[in-house]
Every structure is written in C-alpha cells, then in structure tokens.
C-alpha cells in the first residue's frame, strides 16, 4: 500500500499488487479506510468473476508506506 500526499490536499492510496486499485481520502486515516474498502471490493470482484487473487495478495504480508512531511530548516 502506498500513500501519496496530494498538492491539493489529502492522500492518494494505491495498491501495487492490484493494478488500477486506487482511492483517496482527505486525511491519511480516511485514505486507509477507503483503501480497505477498495481492496475488498477489488478482490470480491475477481472472485465473483472466477479469477484468482494475485499471489502478492493471497500469500504476502501487508506492507504499508507512509509519507511523513518534515519541516524544512
């Protein structure tokens, strides 16, 4: 999971293991909640279509990247 601060505010969340699985939130916490929903819906859609989950999703641990803006000196 990658979270990227957006210039207009908020965060975009992408899931590298699920191509096209992207969402956003006004805060980092909201982006996390939205990402959970997006991942669930994406995986449910794959399974409903008779497709398998990508190996990265089915067997890998969850990784999260958080960008932390630091004040400049």
N, C-alpha and C positions, 0 to 999 in steps of 0.2 A: 504494500500500500504506500502510495506516495501522496503527500500533501504539499501543495504549492501555493504560497501566498499570492493573491492576485492584486494587480496595481489598483483596481477599483475597490478593493476591499474583499474580505472573505478568503476562502481557500478552495482550490480545485483538488479533488481527490481522484486518483487514477489507480487502477489495479493492473499491473503489468501482466499477470498471469491470465487475465480475461480481456482480450483485445476489444476495445470500444467501451469498456465498462468505466464510465467517467461520471462524476457527480460533483456537487459543490455545496458549500454552506457558508453562512455569514460569519460563523466562528469555527474554530478548529473542532470543538465538540460537536457542533451541528454537522460539519463535514464528516466526522467519524460516524455519526448516526445515519446520515444519508448514504455513506459508503456501505454500511452493514446492510441496509435495505437493497442497494444496487447489486451487491454481491449475491444476496439471497435470491432476488428476482432473476438475475442472470443465470444462476445455477439451476433454479427451478425451470426456467425456460429451456435450457439444454436438456435436462432430464425429461421434460414433457415431450420434447422432440425426439426422444430416443437416443440422444447423444451422450457421450461420456463426459465427465468433468475432466478438465485438463489435469495432467499429472501434478503440476505445481499446486493446484487447489486441493486435489484429492489426498495428497500424501505429505505435503510440506508443512512445516510450522508456519505460523503467521509472522510476517515481518512488517514493521512499520517504520517509515521515515518521517521525521518531524523537522520542519524548518523552523529555526528559532532566530528571529531577527535580533541582532545585538546593536546597542547604541554605538555610534561612531565617535571617535575622540577628536 
